[in-house]
């Protein structure tokens, strides 16, 4: 069953960064820097969060997260990318529906 996201919900985006292949005994490690980039439907330009700093949280070595609240309906695009000691990237999109009244 697919779950629809609605305006007002938050979603956690977690990223794990490895030295070496994660499927072949790769070791979690901190990159030199991380960007979490997202664009909500009404934005012309994306919002860029940077670690160290901004609202990217480090849970442990190599494990980072961003909690994103959906404030409007439409297609939201996101991307993680890192530089330095560990170079990696991942991206995707989320479809957010307008809230539905109950009753």
C-alpha positions in Angstrom: 0.0 0.0 0.0 1.4 3.4 -0.9 1.0 6.1 1.7 0.2 9.6 0.5 2.0 12.5 2.2 -0.1 15.5 3.0 0.6 19.2 3.8 1.7 19.5 7.4 3.6 16.2 7.6 7.3 15.9 8.3 9.6 13.4 6.7 13.1 12.4 7.8 15.8 12.1 5.2 18.7 10.0 6.5 22.0 9.6 4.7 24.8 7.2 5.5 28.3 7.9 4.1 30.9 5.1 3.8 34.6 4.8 3.1 34.7 2.0 0.6 31.7 -0.1 -0.6 28.9 -0.3 2.0 28.2 -3.9 0.8 31.8 -5.0 1.3 32.7 -4.0 4.8 32.6 -0.2 4.1 33.2 1.9 7.2 30.8 4.8 8.1 32.8 8.1 7.9 32.1 11.8 7.9 32.5 13.6 4.6 34.3 17.0 4.6 31.0 18.7 3.8 27.4 17.8 3.0 24.6 19.6 1.2 20.9 18.8 1.4 19.2 20.6 -1.4 15.4 20.7 -1.7 12.9 22.6 -3.8 9.3 23.0 -3.0 6.7 23.5 -5.7 6.5 27.3 -5.5 10.3 27.8 -5.4 12.1 29.1 -8.4 15.5 28.3 -6.8 16.3 25.5 -4.4 17.0 25.8 -0.7 20.5 24.5 0.3 21.4 23.3 3.8 25.1 22.7 4.5 26.9 20.6 7.1 28.8 21.6 9.2 26.2 24.2 10.1 22.5 24.7 9.1 19.9 22.1 9.9 21.6 18.9 9.0 22.0 16.8 12.1 24.8 14.3 12.7 23.6 11.2 14.7 27.0 9.4 14.6 30.0 9.0 12.4 28.8 8.9 8.8 25.0 9.1 9.7 23.2 12.4 9.0 19.5 13.5 8.8 17.3 16.3 7.8 13.6 16.6 8.9 11.6 18.4 6.2 8.1 19.7 6.8 5.8 19.8 3.8 4.2 23.2 3.7 2.5 23.0 0.3 1.0 20.5 -2.1 2.9 19.5 -5.2 6.1 17.8 -6.2 9.1 18.4 -3.9 12.6 17.5 -5.1 15.5 16.7 -2.8 19.2 15.8 -3.0 22.0 14.8 -0.7 25.6 15.3 -1.8 29.0 15.2 -0.1 32.5 16.2 -0.8 36.0 15.6 0.5 36.8 12.4 2.4 33.6 10.7 1.2 32.0 11.6 -2.1 28.4 10.4 -2.6 25.0 11.6 -3.8 21.4 10.6 -3.7 18.2 12.3 -4.9 14.5 11.9 -5.4 11.1 13.5 -5.4 8.1 13.4 -3.1 4.5 14.1 -4.1 2.5 15.9 -1.4 -1.2 16.2 -1.5 -3.4 18.9 -0.1 -4.7 18.2 3.4 -8.1 16.5 3.5 -10.7 17.5 6.1 -12.1 14.8 8.2 -15.8 14.2 8.5 
